[in-house]
Structures are given as structure tokens and as C-alpha cells.
Amino acid sequence: MHSAILLKAEVKALQAANEQKKRRERKRKRRIMQGGSLSVQEGEDILQSAKVDAQFSIIAILNPASQTPLSIGCLLFPGFQALDAFGPLDALNVLSYSTPLTLSLIGASLSPISTHPAAHPSAIGQTIVPTHTFSSAPPLDVLLIPGGYGTRGSLPGLEDAIVFIRARFPELKYMITVCTGARLAARAGVLEGRRATTNKRAWLDTKEMAPGVKWVAHARWVVDGKCWTSAGVSAGIDVVLAWVEEVYGKEKAGQVAGVMEYERHEDSRWDPFAVACGLPEDE
């Protein structure tokens, strides 16, 4: 507790020093632009400001909790595909070792939600317990939407999930869909007029369902504004690592992949499954 108080005070002092540094830098810039020169003291100030920046970097590394956590939500529904959710979530688990995140698992109720596909009665499945309902979920920065057999038809709670996506989309910084999770986003209307992709085994059917979306056949993932959509199942790991690289840098994405012992596909156009499914070339 005492250490936390000291650290908070140190951060406050450094923030004040940083603000003073910015004011001095603006004055020096104006002087140089007007043909002036720097004094010895101002040269020393530049060196001191570099030390302040370095101290900020050290504090951020040693105390990631001092940063504002990114609020992430994962949408859940009966029949979601296990790896669609758990692959990206494990990448985010690893990311949270060094980066402040919060995670909400969001369902129609707080009852356990099963991956069991109704279309395959003899299949096995797993269950996961939501932390929030559609009505109690906190404000979100990122919404992760997995796919699976449960995205088809009108299973219990699915229409509520679609309404939730539509209602929360404006506040999001990013929406990430995996596999046929793009179907739910399309049904919510948030992909209208945007480029997107999905599981290639479901591509033709999905394209017919949502003709207003600019569906891309040959893509591991597609980015259009704040919408990140991926191809099927395992592609969810690649799209989340690509998102990590976009937001936190290539080195951080490499660190996460290394901990997972996962070999990334870094080319978003890599897609042998589109070829295997005989999909046409994109226009």
C-alpha cells in the first residue's frame, strides 16, 4: 500500500515535469523558427527532458496497472465454436500479463453456455459461465464475436445477441468477429457497406444472407475501419494477434505468439481454404 502511494506521487510529479517540458519545447521551437538559437541551459533542459521520458517508460513497464485498462467483451451464445472464443481469449490472457485489460463474458443470462452444436446431437461440448448479461455488461472498448453452428437460425437468446451488437457498436473502438461471428454482425447491420470475411465453408450462404456487405473470399482476415473480421475458427488467433500488433506494436504481438508457441500467419491475404472451397477470385 505504501509503495503504491509513493508510486502515485512519483507519477504525479513526473506528469507535472512533463507538462513543463512541453511548454519549454514550444517556446524553443518558436525561437528556432524565428532564427534564434538555444542557450547552454536550454541544451541541458533537453537532456533532462529525455530523462523524464525514460522514467515514464520505466514506470509504465514496472506498473502496467497505472495505465487505463482496455475493456474487452466476448459475446457468448449456445453453440459457439470453442476455438473461435478460446483461441483469441488465450492470446488476450497472455497480453494481460504486461498490458492492463478487463474482460467481460457476456450472455443472455448468467447460466452456463455450451459449445454443443444442436445440429450434431452426438457431439461433445464444453460450457462457460458468463460474467455479465446483455443488460448488465459494462461499457466496452472491444467486442469479440465468435462463430459456430449457433449463429444459424434463431436459437434462444440469439436475437438478443444481435440487438446487443447493434446497440453497442457505436461505442466500440474495435469489433472483432471470428468465423461465422460475422453473420451476427451482418444481421445486426453493422457491416453494411464494409469489407468483411468469414468461414469459407459458409461464405456463399453468408454472402447471400447479407448482400449489402462487401464480402472478401480470399482473406485470412479483413480490416475495415474499426471492424476486424476473420476466416474460420483458427483464423481468430491470427486476427487477434494482428490487432495486438496494430494497437500495441509488432514486438508485443511477437511476444504473445511466442508465449503461446504459435506461428503467426502475418499475411492477411493468405487463404488456402478459399481455394480448397473453390471460391471465386475477388473483384
KEDRENMI-841770 format. One line per field, with one value per atom (N, C-alpha, C): residue in three letters; atom name; x, y, z. Coordinates in steps of 0.001 Angstrom, whole numbers, plus 500000, padded with zeros to 6 digits. Atoms other than C-alpha are relative to their C-alpha. Layout:
res: [Ala;...]
atom: [CA;...]
xx: [X;...]
yy: [Y;...]
zz: [Z;...]
//
This chain:
res: [Met;Met;Met;His;His;His;Ser;Ser;Ser;Ala;Ala;Ala;Ile;Ile;Ile;Leu;Leu;Leu;Leu;Leu;Leu;Lys;Lys;Lys;Ala;Ala;Ala;Glu;Glu;Glu;Val;Val;Val;Lys;Lys;Lys;Ala;Ala;Ala;Leu;Leu;Leu;Gln;Gln;Gln;Ala;Ala;Ala;Ala;Ala;Ala;Asn;Asn;Asn;Glu;Glu;Glu;Gln;Gln;Gln;Lys;Lys;Lys;Lys;Lys;Lys;Arg;Arg;Arg;Arg;Arg;Arg;Glu;Glu;Glu;Arg;Arg;Arg;Lys;Lys;Lys;Arg;Arg;Arg;Lys;Lys;Lys;Arg;Arg;Arg;Arg;Arg;Arg;Ile;Ile;Ile;Met;Met;Met;Gln;Gln;Gln;Gly;Gly;Gly;Gly;Gly;Gly;Ser;Ser;Ser;Leu;Leu;Leu;Ser;Ser;Ser;Val;Val;Val;Gln;Gln;Gln;Glu;Glu;Glu;Gly;Gly;Gly;Glu;Glu;Glu;Asp;Asp;Asp;Ile;Ile;Ile;Leu;Leu;Leu;Gln;Gln;Gln;Ser;Ser;Ser;Ala;Ala;Ala;Lys;Lys;Lys;Val;Val;Val;Asp;Asp;Asp;Ala;Ala;Ala;Gln;Gln;Gln;Phe;Phe;Phe;Ser;Ser;Ser;Ile;Ile;Ile;Ile;Ile;Ile;Ala;Ala;Ala;Ile;Ile;Ile;Leu;Leu;Leu;Asn;Asn;Asn;Pro;Pro;Pro;Ala;Ala;Ala;Ser;Ser;Ser;Gln;Gln;Gln;Thr;Thr;Thr;Pro;Pro;Pro;Leu;Leu;Leu;Ser;Ser;Ser;Ile;Ile;Ile;Gly;Gly;Gly;Cys;Cys;Cys;Leu;Leu;Leu;Leu;Leu;Leu;Phe;Phe;Phe;Pro;Pro;Pro;Gly;Gly;Gly;Phe;Phe;Phe;Gln;Gln;Gln;Ala;Ala;Ala;Leu;Leu;Leu;Asp;Asp;Asp;Ala;Ala;Ala;Phe;Phe;Phe;Gly;Gly;Gly;Pro;Pro;Pro;Leu;Leu;Leu;Asp;Asp;Asp;Ala;Ala;Ala;Leu;Leu;Leu;Asn;Asn;Asn;Val;Val;Val;Leu;Leu;Leu;Ser;Ser;Ser;Tyr;Tyr;Tyr;Ser;Ser;Ser;Thr;Thr;Thr;Pro;Pro;Pro;Leu;Leu;Leu;Thr;Thr;Thr;Leu;Leu;Leu;Ser;Ser;Ser;Leu;Leu;Leu;Ile;Ile;Ile;Gly;Gly;Gly;Ala;Ala;Ala;Ser;Ser;Ser;Leu;Leu;Leu;Ser;Ser;Ser;Pro;Pro;Pro;Ile;Ile;Ile;Ser;Ser;Ser;Thr;Thr;Thr;His;His;His;Pro;Pro;Pro;Ala;Ala;Ala;Ala;Ala;Ala;His;His;His;Pro;Pro;Pro;Ser;Ser;Ser;Ala;Ala;Ala;Ile;Ile;Ile;Gly;Gly;Gly;Gln;Gln;Gln;Thr;Thr;Thr;Ile;Ile;Ile;Val;Val;Val;Pro;Pro;Pro;Thr;Thr;Thr;His;His;His;Thr;Thr;Thr;Phe;Phe;Phe;Ser;Ser;Ser;Ser;Ser;Ser;Ala;Ala;Ala;Pro;Pro;Pro;Pro;Pro;Pro;Leu;Leu;Leu;Asp;Asp;Asp;Val;Val;Val;Leu;Leu;Leu;Leu;Leu;Leu;Ile;Ile;Ile;Pro;Pro;Pro;Gly;Gly;Gly;Gly;Gly;Gly;Tyr;Tyr;Tyr;Gly;Gly;Gly;Thr;Thr;Thr;Arg;Arg;Arg;Gly;Gly;Gly;Ser;Ser;Ser;Leu;Leu;Leu;Pro;Pro;Pro;Gly;Gly;Gly;Leu;Leu;Leu;Glu;Glu;Glu;Asp;Asp;Asp;Ala;Ala;Ala;Ile;Ile;Ile;Val;Val;Val;Phe;Phe;Phe;Ile;Ile;Ile;Arg;Arg;Arg;Ala;Ala;Ala;Arg;Arg;Arg;Phe;Phe;Phe;Pro;Pro;Pro;Glu;Glu;Glu;Leu;Leu;Leu;Lys;Lys;Lys;Tyr;Tyr;Tyr;Met;Met;Met;Ile;Ile;Ile;Thr;Thr;Thr;Val;Val;Val;Cys;Cys;Cys;Thr;Thr;Thr;Gly;Gly;Gly;Ala;Ala;Ala;Arg;Arg;Arg;Leu;Leu;Leu;Ala;Ala;Ala;Ala;Ala;Ala;Arg;Arg;Arg;Ala;Ala;Ala;Gly;Gly;Gly;Val;Val;Val;Leu;Leu;Leu;Glu;Glu;Glu;Gly;Gly;Gly;Arg;Arg;Arg;Arg;Arg;Arg;Ala;Ala;Ala;Thr;Thr;Thr;Thr;Thr;Thr;Asn;Asn;Asn;Lys;Lys;Lys;Arg;Arg;Arg;Ala;Ala;Ala;Trp;Trp;Trp;Leu;Leu;Leu;Asp;Asp;Asp;Thr;Thr;Thr;Lys;Lys;Lys;Glu;Glu;Glu;Met;Met;Met;Ala;Ala;Ala;Pro;Pro;Pro;Gly;Gly;Gly;Val;Val;Val;Lys;Lys;Lys;Trp;Trp;Trp;Val;Val;Val;Ala;Ala;Ala;His;His;His;Ala;Ala;Ala;Arg;Arg;Arg;Trp;Trp;Trp;Val;Val;Val;Val;Val;Val;Asp;Asp;Asp;Gly;Gly;Gly;Lys;Lys;Lys;Cys;Cys;Cys;Trp;Trp;Trp;Thr;Thr;Thr;Ser;Ser;Ser;Ala;Ala;Ala;Gly;Gly;Gly;Val;Val;Val;Ser;Ser;Ser;Ala;Ala;Ala;Gly;Gly;Gly;Ile;Ile;Ile;Asp;Asp;Asp;Val;Val;Val;Val;Val;Val;Leu;Leu;Leu;Ala;Ala;Ala;Trp;Trp;Trp;Val;Val;Val;Glu;Glu;Glu;Glu;Glu;Glu;Val;Val;Val;Tyr;Tyr;Tyr;Gly;Gly;Gly;Lys;Lys;Lys;Glu;Glu;Glu;Lys;Lys;Lys;Ala;Ala;Ala;Gly;Gly;Gly;Gln;Gln;Gln;Val;Val;Val;Ala;Ala;Ala;Gly;Gly;Gly;Val;Val;Val;Met;Met;Met;Glu;Glu;Glu;Tyr;Tyr;Tyr;Glu;Glu;Glu;Arg;Arg;Arg;His;His;His;Glu;Glu;Glu;Asp;Asp;Asp;Ser;Ser;Ser;Arg;Arg;Arg;Trp;Trp;Trp;Asp;Asp;Asp;Pro;Pro;Pro;Phe;Phe;Phe;Ala;Ala;Ala;Val;Val;Val;Ala;Ala;Ala;Cys;Cys;Cys;Gly;Gly;Gly;Leu;Leu;Leu;Pro;Pro;Pro;Glu;Glu;Glu;Asp;Asp;Asp;Glu;Glu;Glu]
atom: [N;CA;C;N;CA;C;N;CA;C;N;CA;C;N;CA;C;N;CA;C;N;CA;C;N;CA;C;N;CA;C;N;CA;C;N;CA;C;N;CA;C;N;CA;C;N;CA;C;N;CA;C;N;CA;C;N;CA;C;N;CA;C;N;CA;C;N;CA;C;N;CA;C;N;CA;C;N;CA;C;N;CA;C;N;CA;C;N;CA;C;N;CA;C;N;CA;C;N;CA;C;N;CA;C;N;CA;C;N;CA;C;N;CA;C;N;CA;C;N;CA;C;N;CA;C;N;CA;C;N;CA;C;N;CA;C;N;CA;C;N;CA;C;N;CA;C;N;CA;C;N;CA;C;N;CA;C;N;CA;C;N;CA;C;N;CA;C;N;CA;C;N;CA;C;N;CA;C;N;CA;C;N;CA;C;N;CA;C;N;CA;C;N;CA;C;N;CA;C;N;CA;C;N;CA;C;N;CA;C;N;CA;C;N;CA;C;N;CA;C;N;CA;C;N;CA;C;N;CA;C;N;CA;C;N;CA;C;N;CA;C;N;CA;C;N;CA;C;N;CA;C;N;CA;C;N;CA;C;N;CA;C;N;CA;C;N;CA;C;N;CA;C;N;CA;C;N;CA;C;N;CA;C;N;CA;C;N;CA;C;N;CA;C;N;CA;C;N;CA;C;N;CA;C;N;CA;C;N;CA;C;N;CA;C;N;CA;C;N;CA;C;N;CA;C;N;CA;C;N;CA;C;N;CA;C;N;CA;C;N;CA;C;N;CA;C;N;CA;C;N;CA;C;N;CA;C;N;CA;C;N;CA;C;N;CA;C;N;CA;C;N;CA;C;N;CA;C;N;CA;C;N;CA;C;N;CA;C;N;CA;C;N;CA;C;N;CA;C;N;CA;C;N;CA;C;N;CA;C;N;CA;C;N;CA;C;N;CA;C;N;CA;C;N;CA;C;N;CA;C;N;CA;C;N;CA;C;N;CA;C;N;CA;C;N;CA;C;N;CA;C;N;CA;C;N;CA;C;N;CA;C;N;CA;C;N;CA;C;N;CA;C;N;CA;C;N;CA;C;N;CA;C;N;CA;C;N;CA;C;N;CA;C;N;CA;C;N;CA;C;N;CA;C;N;CA;C;N;CA;C;N;CA;C;N;CA;C;N;CA;C;N;CA;C;N;CA;C;N;CA;C;N;CA;C;N;CA;C;N;CA;C;N;CA;C;N;CA;C;N;CA;C;N;CA;C;N;CA;C;N;CA;C;N;CA;C;N;CA;C;N;CA;C;N;CA;C;N;CA;C;N;CA;C;N;CA;C;N;CA;C;N;CA;C;N;CA;C;N;CA;C;N;CA;C;N;CA;C;N;CA;C;N;CA;C;N;CA;C;N;CA;C;N;CA;C;N;CA;C;N;CA;C;N;CA;C;N;CA;C;N;CA;C;N;CA;C;N;CA;C;N;CA;C;N;CA;C;N;CA;C;N;CA;C;N;CA;C;N;CA;C;N;CA;C;N;CA;C;N;CA;C;N;CA;C;N;CA;C;N;CA;C;N;CA;C;N;CA;C;N;CA;C;N;CA;C;N;CA;C;N;CA;C;N;CA;C;N;CA;C;N;CA;C;N;CA;C;N;CA;C;N;CA;C;N;CA;C;N;CA;C;N;CA;C;N;CA;C;N;CA;C;N;CA;C;N;CA;C;N;CA;C;N;CA;C;N;CA;C;N;CA;C;N;CA;C;N;CA;C;N;CA;C;N;CA;C;N;CA;C;N;CA;C;N;CA;C;N;CA;C;N;CA;C;N;CA;C;N;CA;C;N;CA;C;N;CA;C;N;CA;C;N;CA;C;N;CA;C;N;CA;C;N;CA;C;N;CA;C;N;CA;C;N;CA;C;N;CA;C;N;CA;C;N;CA;C;N;CA;C;N;CA;C;N;CA;C;N;CA;C;N;CA;C;N;CA;C;N;CA;C;N;CA;C;N;CA;C;N;CA;C;N;CA;C;N;CA;C;N;CA;C;N;CA;C;N;CA;C;N;CA;C;N;CA;C;N;CA;C;N;CA;C;N;CA;C;N;CA;C;N;CA;C;N;CA;C;N;CA;C;N;CA;C;N;CA;C;N;CA;C;N;CA;C;N;CA;C;N;CA;C;N;CA;C;N;CA;C;N;CA;C;N;CA;C;N;CA;C;N;CA;C;N;CA;C;N;CA;C]
xx: [500830;500000;500865;499102;502778;500731;499285;504660;499098;500943;501535;499801;500168;501098;501212;498772;504735;500054;499978;504426;499023;500991;501269;500535;499431;503042;501103;498911;506037;499451;500625;503801;499457;500550;502061;501104;498886;505414;500579;499473;506624;499056;500961;503400;500143;499802;503953;501272;498741;507561;499852;500201;506413;499242;500756;503922;500900;499052;506641;500929;499109;508900;499332;500718;506221;499922;500089;505811;501338;498672;509575;500318;499734;509760;499276;500747;507053;500689;499290;508974;501276;498749;512260;499718;500342;510564;499690;500334;509143;501262;498770;512562;500846;499180;514385;499366;500684;511732;500180;499784;512351;501475;498588;516099;500871;499228;517204;500817;499184;519495;499703;500224;519469;501144;498967;521292;500540;499437;523508;498973;501000;520761;498897;501057;518191;500480;499445;520508;499960;500066;520723;498561;501410;516919;499561;500351;516661;500454;499494;518840;499150;500821;516754;498634;501313;513517;500069;499823;514888;499961;500015;515411;498567;501400;511786;499242;500659;510564;500396;499519;512714;499357;500629;511294;498545;501375;507740;499939;499978;508628;500246;499677;510116;498796;501162;507057;498900;501032;504727;500307;499613;506709;499855;500017;507038;498617;501319;503496;498934;500989;501159;498623;501302;498200;499755;500165;498883;499383;500630;497607;498497;501444;493883;499721;500262;492674;499070;500888;491093;498882;501148;487588;499594;500280;487035;498802;501138;483804;500004;500136;483293;498543;501399;479792;499867;500186;478566;498540;501342;475558;500096;499957;474603;500506;499479;476571;501118;498827;479503;501150;498857;482674;501082;499081;485144;501239;498747;488354;499771;500323;486632;500133;499938;486407;501296;498888;489148;501368;498725;491922;500322;499770;491590;500086;499972;490858;501338;498711;494079;501089;499056;496042;499832;500250;494373;500431;499491;495157;501492;498546;498843;500324;499786;498648;499830;500286;497249;501097;498854;500483;500730;499212;502007;499185;500840;499091;498671;501246;496060;498768;501245;492844;498946;501096;489439;499199;500730;487310;498618;501374;483548;499536;500591;481972;498493;501355;478524;499035;501015;475470;498604;501389;471682;499641;500186;471786;501327;498767;474367;500107;499940;473631;501119;498929;476432;499534;500300;476571;500873;499296;477533;500405;499566;479522;499288;500625;477433;499128;500802;476030;498713;501286;472329;499884;500063;472874;500684;499280;475068;499751;500391;473295;501028;499049;476061;501340;498723;478848;500210;499681;480645;500125;499866;480986;500489;499560;482136;499057;500822;480380;500865;499309;481463;498949;500951;479832;500212;499869;479154;500246;499817;480199;498960;500977;477574;498906;501076;474257;500010;500078;473353;499587;500474;471679;500973;499106;474463;501442;498622;477589;500487;499458;479880;500296;499538;480993;501191;498969;483252;500818;499130;486225;500076;499841;486459;498928;500960;483770;500472;499602;484841;498758;501190;482167;500435;499653;482858;498881;501001;481056;499625;500417;479804;498621;501319;476678;498891;501015;474808;499682;500292;474987;498891;501020;472454;498621;501372;468711;499693;500443;467023;499946;499916;468194;499677;500323;467156;501148;498997;468973;500758;499197;470423;499536;500500;468141;500416;499539;469040;501474;498579;472720;500177;499934;472141;499613;500412;470317;501125;498888;473236;501127;498944;475765;499623;500467;473694;500031;500063;473265;501381;498684;476895;501015;499021;478592;500486;499511;478693;501070;499038;480696;501337;498805;483259;501142;498811;486804;500304;499749;487080;498925;500816;484792;500778;499254;486469;499069;500813;484476;500885;499274;485740;499025;500798;484398;498614;501350;480608;499460;500394;480519;499663;500309;480454;498539;501426;476946;499168;500744;475723;500189;499732;477437;499244;500723;475901;498503;501424;472444;499676;500194;472916;500079;499925;473538;501268;498814;476946;501093;499021;478851;499511;500572;476626;500951;499122;478783;501473;498601;482002;500549;499320;484567;500097;499955;484476;500226;499855;485216;499418;500596;484013;500540;499625;484412;499684;500161;484904;499000;501030;482619;498594;501294;479842;499944;499862;480947;498850;501047;478398;498662;501263;475477;499950;499940;476622;499877;500080;477058;498566;501397;473511;499128;500776;472183;500161;499708;473857;500661;499417;474346;500544;499521;474995;501399;498626;478332;500939;499016;481418;500861;499331;482424;501260;498713;486055;500244;499856;486581;501399;498619;490377;500667;499420;491424;500020;499920;492633;499253;500797;491230;499903;500245;489921;499788;500191;490074;499315;500693;487607;499585;500275;487680;500231;499861;487060;499505;500495;485709;501114;499016;488119;499252;500710;486652;500988;499049;488414;499286;500486;488026;499701;500508;487151;500916;499486;487998;501409;498627;491829;500435;499657;491950;499752;500251;490647;501267;498736;494091;500817;499225;495708;499429;500571;493234;500234;499761;493658;501471;498582;497458;500287;499851;497206;499474;500548;495031;500965;499006;497600;501146;498918;500282;499568;500505;498120;499937;500240;497377;501235;498893;500477;501380;498729;503183;500369;499591;504802;500745;499230;507155;499073;500943;504263;499241;500704;502365;500905;499048;505506;500204;499853;505871;498816;501202;502277;500014;499942;502649;501075;498917;505937;499595;500465;504387;499023;500973;501606;500640;499324;504206;499143;500854;502063;500724;499371;503446;498948;500990;501533;499979;500135;500187;499850;500004;501057;499467;500549;499754;498485;501459;496036;499390;500516;495675;500240;499726;496947;498701;501273;493922;499864;500136;494306;498606;501321;490834;498992;500851;489169;500218;499671;490982;499408;500515;490020;498481;501460;486367;499537;500335;486533;499343;500622;485601;500607;499507;485908;501001;499064;488667;499216;500662;487763;500174;499959;486989;500958]
yy: [498798;500000;501252;498851;502400;500215;499910;501599;500578;499506;502273;501504;498565;505700;500765;499353;506568;500031;500071;505423;500999;499043;507505;501425;498661;510566;500258;499843;509937;500245;499811;509640;501415;498642;512916;501032;499065;514683;499961;500133;513312;500615;499387;514405;501523;498554;517947;500417;499707;517862;499879;500197;516570;501179;498856;519424;501236;498887;521971;499835;500291;520287;500360;499687;520597;501504;498541;524326;500578;499510;524884;499625;500440;522849;500884;499136;525001;501361;498719;528178;499894;500183;526777;499871;500203;525723;501334;498699;529217;500847;499207;530787;499557;500526;528498;500357;499673;529089;501475;498574;532815;500352;499784;532336;500138;499903;532239;498751;501151;529763;499621;500501;527717;500415;499722;528650;498688;501195;526229;499368;500512;525917;499247;500665;525049;498669;501275;522382;498968;500906;520900;499573;500335;521061;498874;501051;518906;498637;501249;516247;499552;500338;516427;499465;500457;516026;498558;501390;512818;499058;500816;511507;499834;500075;512336;498979;500960;510404;498577;501336;507437;499507;500394;507465;499601;500372;507427;498592;501321;504395;498904;500996;502539;499746;500159;503201;499229;500709;502000;498520;501404;498771;499300;500627;498103;500012;499890;499158;500193;499871;498393;500373;499681;498809;501505;498542;502565;500489;499649;502553;499717;500236;502697;498665;501306;499116;500119;500087;498329;499019;500830;496918;499122;500960;493771;499144;500881;491826;498879;501142;488373;499555;500362;487617;498477;501445;484101;499639;500483;482102;498484;501462;478394;499578;500509;476532;500815;499286;478931;499016;500874;477342;500247;499856;476667;500820;499317;477782;501432;498622;480865;500951;499168;482176;499778;500292;480394;500284;499649;480926;501484;498575;484739;500359;499674;484786;499619;500365;482943;500978;498961;485450;501246;498846;488198;499726;500375;486301;500302;499796;486365;501499;498560;490021;500693;499347;490893;499793;500127;489669;501342;498757;493010;501229;498904;495135;499963;500020;496186;499818;500299;494643;499595;500615;493825;499165;500906;491002;499717;500345;490502;498901;501082;487237;500214;499449;488267;499022;500891;486068;500504;499607;486221;499919;500137;485079;499600;500426;484056;498479;501468;480373;499543;500506;478243;499869;500054;478406;498928;501150;475298;500229;499991;474950;498925;501137;471872;500465;499603;472229;499183;500687;471401;499150;500736;470207;498640;501267;467364;499474;500441;465719;499120;500913;463169;500657;499309;465767;500340;499542;466652;501522;498550;470213;500417;499441;472467;501145;498880;475088;501083;498867;478531;500871;499207;480744;501489;498552;484372;500787;499083;487205;501105;498936;489608;499572;500196;489614;501159;498930;491756;501327;498776;494214;500524;499560;494325;500214;499869;494407;501441;498652;497383;500645;499378;499928;499226;500820;498186;500814;499465;499210;499035;501042;495902;498939;501102;493317;498878;501206;489810;499141;500780;487792;498698;501277;484084;499531;500606;481980;498626;501349;478414;499690;500399;476447;500846;499210;478609;501323;498729;481617;499847;500239;479997;499902;500119;480231;501018;499102;481775;499234;500706;479833;500963;499137;481122;500961;499004;484344;500597;499518;484814;501372;498687;487702;501075;499042;489377;500342;499771;488947;500974;499117;490645;501426;498675;493523;500631;499509;493827;500539;499559;494082;501342;498767;496760;501180;498917;498766;500452;499667;498612;500444;499715;499066;501446;498613;502899;500352;499652;502984;499278;500839;500385;500710;499601;501204;498964;501103;497793;498932;501210;494900;498922;501095;491569;498799;501197;488718;498853;501207;485177;499064;501006;482698;500569;499541;482977;500984;498871;485552;501198;498917;487879;499966;500088;486584;500802;499269;488014;501505;498572;491352;500501;499619;491388;500110;499959;490598;501217;498792;493475;501267;498853;495755;500814;499164;496985;499774;500234;495514;500514;499532;497076;500982;499134;498626;499845;500200;497386;498719;501222;494815;499063;500969;491619;498613;501390;487915;499099;500963;484741;498611;501387;480955;499660;500224;479802;498900;501017;476796;500617;499321;479258;501278;498710;482045;500289;499773;481603;500261;499838;481217;501343;498735;484205;501185;498927;486353;500195;499926;485515;500615;499485;486320;501506;498577;489765;500587;499511;491090;501429;498628;494634;500108;500031;493575;499680;500258;493618;498818;501211;490020;499710;500308;489122;498498;501458;485480;499580;500439;485203;500896;499197;486570;499192;500571;485255;500904;499018;488449;501268;498743;491803;501096;498843;495222;501099;498859;497965;500923;499103;500856;499285;500658;499516;498560;501372;496216;499062;501026;493265;498674;501263;490067;498944;501053;486732;498845;501244;483498;499012;500970;480251;499603;500652;479028;500462;499672;479120;501385;498652;482390;501049;499071;484032;500361;499719;483730;500992;499109;485408;501416;498654;488295;500729;499337;488980;500391;499633;488891;501176;498841;491270;501261;498865;493528;500434;499670;493324;500793;499277;494411;501420;498682;497309;500936;499162;498567;500131;500009;497596;499821;500121;497040;498578;501300;494190;499163;500728;493299;499347;500550;492822;498814;501109;490643;498778;501106;488545;499352;500544;488151;499113;500781;486950;498682;501216;484486;499045;500834;483261;499248;500666;482512;498874;501009;480621;498889;500900;478797;499830;499965;479800;500714;499390;480514;500796;499123;483504;499923;499663;483970;501511;498541;487640;500637;499497;487972;499794;500109;488747;499378;500559;487522;498498;501444;484005;499255;500686;481759;498780;501209;478228;499392;500595;477397;500558;499456;479743;499237;500778;477852;498603;501354;474478;499944;499951;475573;500470;499612;476706;501359;498673;480310;500836;499183;482829;501045;498917;485417;501272;498744;488740;501021;498980;491613;501127]
zz: [500000;500000;500000;499919;500985;498682;501285;497757;498920;501007;495700;500131;499766;497320;499490;500465;496634;498477;501457;493029;499385;500487;492538;500085;499832;493913;498978;500962;491643;498596;501313;488587;499872;500024;489502;499802;500134;489871;498589;501352;486551;498971;500909;484839;500008;499909;486127;499271;500680;484912;498493;501429;481540;499383;500498;481157;499888;500074;481959;498808;501128;479412;498676;501241;476707;499758;500158;477389;499547;500395;477150;498562;501364;473934;498980;500917;472336;499848;500051;473259;499177;500760;471890;498507;501408;468654;499328;500569;468117;499789;500098;468784;498814;501104;466334;498657;501252;463668;499637;500231;464094;499814;500267;463518;501227;498762;467160;500254;499625;468949;501444;498641;472166;500913;498991;475369;500534;499367;477310;500927;499063;479930;499257;500765;477277;499440;500441;475931;501115;498852;479419;500281;499807;479658;499066;500956;476541;500522;499435;478170;501176;498848;481347;499575;500461;479381;499502;500449;477858;501194;498787;481408;500509;499568;482276;499161;500882;479223;500358;499654;480213;501289;498745;483753;499797;500309;482370;499410;500641;480233;501021;498981;483200;500894;499134;485372;499282;500769;482599;499916;500094;482307;501346;498686;486035;500619;499403;486861;498927;501068;483928;500523;499441;486299;500045;499995;486220;498699;501261;482620;500083;500028;481825;499319;500618;481210;498798;501145;477852;500367;499636;478378;498820;501067;476310;500387;499792;475960;498988;500910;474480;500023;500134;473223;499947;499945;474023;499731;500330;472791;499849;500128;472670;498624;501264;470024;499409;500533;469720;499828;500262;468332;501047;498871;471154;499655;500318;469424;499518;500410;467959;501185;498798;471507;500771;499088;473454;499396;500629;470892;500196;499760;470877;501483;498578;474615;500634;499413;475393;499579;500421;473309;500869;499142;475346;501436;498678;478560;500099;500006;477637;499901;500125;476577;501347;498721;480006;501037;499090;481676;500126;500023;480684;499608;500468;479496;500740;499219;481594;499123;500699;480280;501017;499262;481702;499007;500879;480303;500562;499650;480353;499054;500783;479187;500031;500050;478010;499338;500531;477531;500299;499765;477602;501477;498561;481249;500609;499335;483833;500091;500028;483242;499071;500872;481736;498552;501432;477930;499367;500566;475976;498547;501400;472769;499185;500675;471940;498843;501167;468403;499917;500064;468221;498734;501264;464638;500085;499832;465940;501411;498658;468906;500707;499374;469490;500318;499791;469621;501471;498656;472835;499994;499920;474075;501370;498727;476889;500367;499573;478957;500626;499412;480094;500692;499214;482704;499714;500255;481683;501291;498871;483961;499977;500151;482600;499029;500968;480775;499007;500985;477787;500654;499341;480157;501050;498925;482778;499547;500486;480566;500139;499833;481256;498649;501249;478633;499443;500641;476125;499006;501043;474018;498816;501020;472140;500218;499924;471359;499090;500728;470311;499778;500344;468478;499328;500625;467881;499076;500857;465314;500512;499623;465296;499455;500494;464443;500624;499320;466933;499338;500686;464598;498965;501016;462275;500639;499515;462682;501080;498927;465712;501312;498727;468744;501137;498860;472196;500333;499629;473020;498829;501120;469528;499521;500417;468564;500994;498980;471863;499803;500269;470979;498836;501166;467627;500384;499512;469317;500816;499179;471770;499119;500919;468912;499387;500648;467189;500972;499017;470385;500457;499457;471498;498943;501052;468136;499986;500090;468178;501028;498951;471445;499857;500082;470392;499290;500748;469403;498929;500936;467746;500186;499971;466851;499254;500609;466103;499897;500187;464588;499526;500396;464150;499305;500688;461616;499667;500320;461257;501030;499164;464034;499139;500942;461024;499574;500333;460306;500997;498976;463600;499828;500229;462924;498775;501214;459441;500277;499662;460824;500868;499187;463263;499156;500904;460263;500096;499775;461422;498961;501060;458457;498646;501263;455810;499305;500783;453067;500313;499613;454704;499391;500412;453570;501200;498901;455644;499428;500419;455529;501078;499085;457235;499670;500268;457299;498540;501433;453720;499673;500212;454126;500076;499863;454954;499172;500675;452615;499046;500991;449803;500669;499280;452209;500731;499269;454267;499052;500996;451161;499532;500428;450077;501099;498867;453565;500169;499783;453681;498763;501266;450105;500088;499868;451361;500569;499487;452864;498841;501053;450626;500422;499535;451317;499198;500624;450610;500161;499956;449696;500432;499775;449730;501042;498918;453116;501286;498651;456455;500967;499275;457930;499163;500700;456738;501040;499127;458386;499204;500600;457523;501143;498879;459954;501314;498700;463437;499984;500133;462110;499519;500332;462100;499907;500197;460630;499519;500390;460241;499320;500589;458334;501134;499055;460087;501147;498800;463591;500387;499576;463928;499543;500479;461963;501072;498912;465123;500767;499317;466692;499173;500865;463696;499986;500044;463600;501312;498716;467318;500142;499954;467033;499065;500893;464055;500678;499245;466228;501102;498973;469046;499380;500692;466562;499654;500375;465376;501208;498824;468895;500880;499042;470895;499363;500688;468267;499642;500525;466385;501038;498988;469232;501015;499032;471656;499419;500649;469168;499906;500064;468708;501354;498648;472471;500366;499691;472829;499229;500821;469939;500517;499489;471427;501252;498784;474815;499657;500432;473014;499166;500948;470871;498742;501179;467917;498875;501167;464445;499230;500602;463122;498477;501417;459631;499962;499956;459159;498724;501257;455594;500015;499918;455745;498744;501252;452158;499885;500017;452973;500282;499800;452494;499089;500812;451110;500085;499820;452398;498997;501061;449914;498706;501197;447171;500115;499783;448679;499845;500111;448764;498623;501359;445134;499879;500044;445875;498879;501123;443034;500477;499676;442918;500305;499642;444475;498882;501058;442141;500381]
//
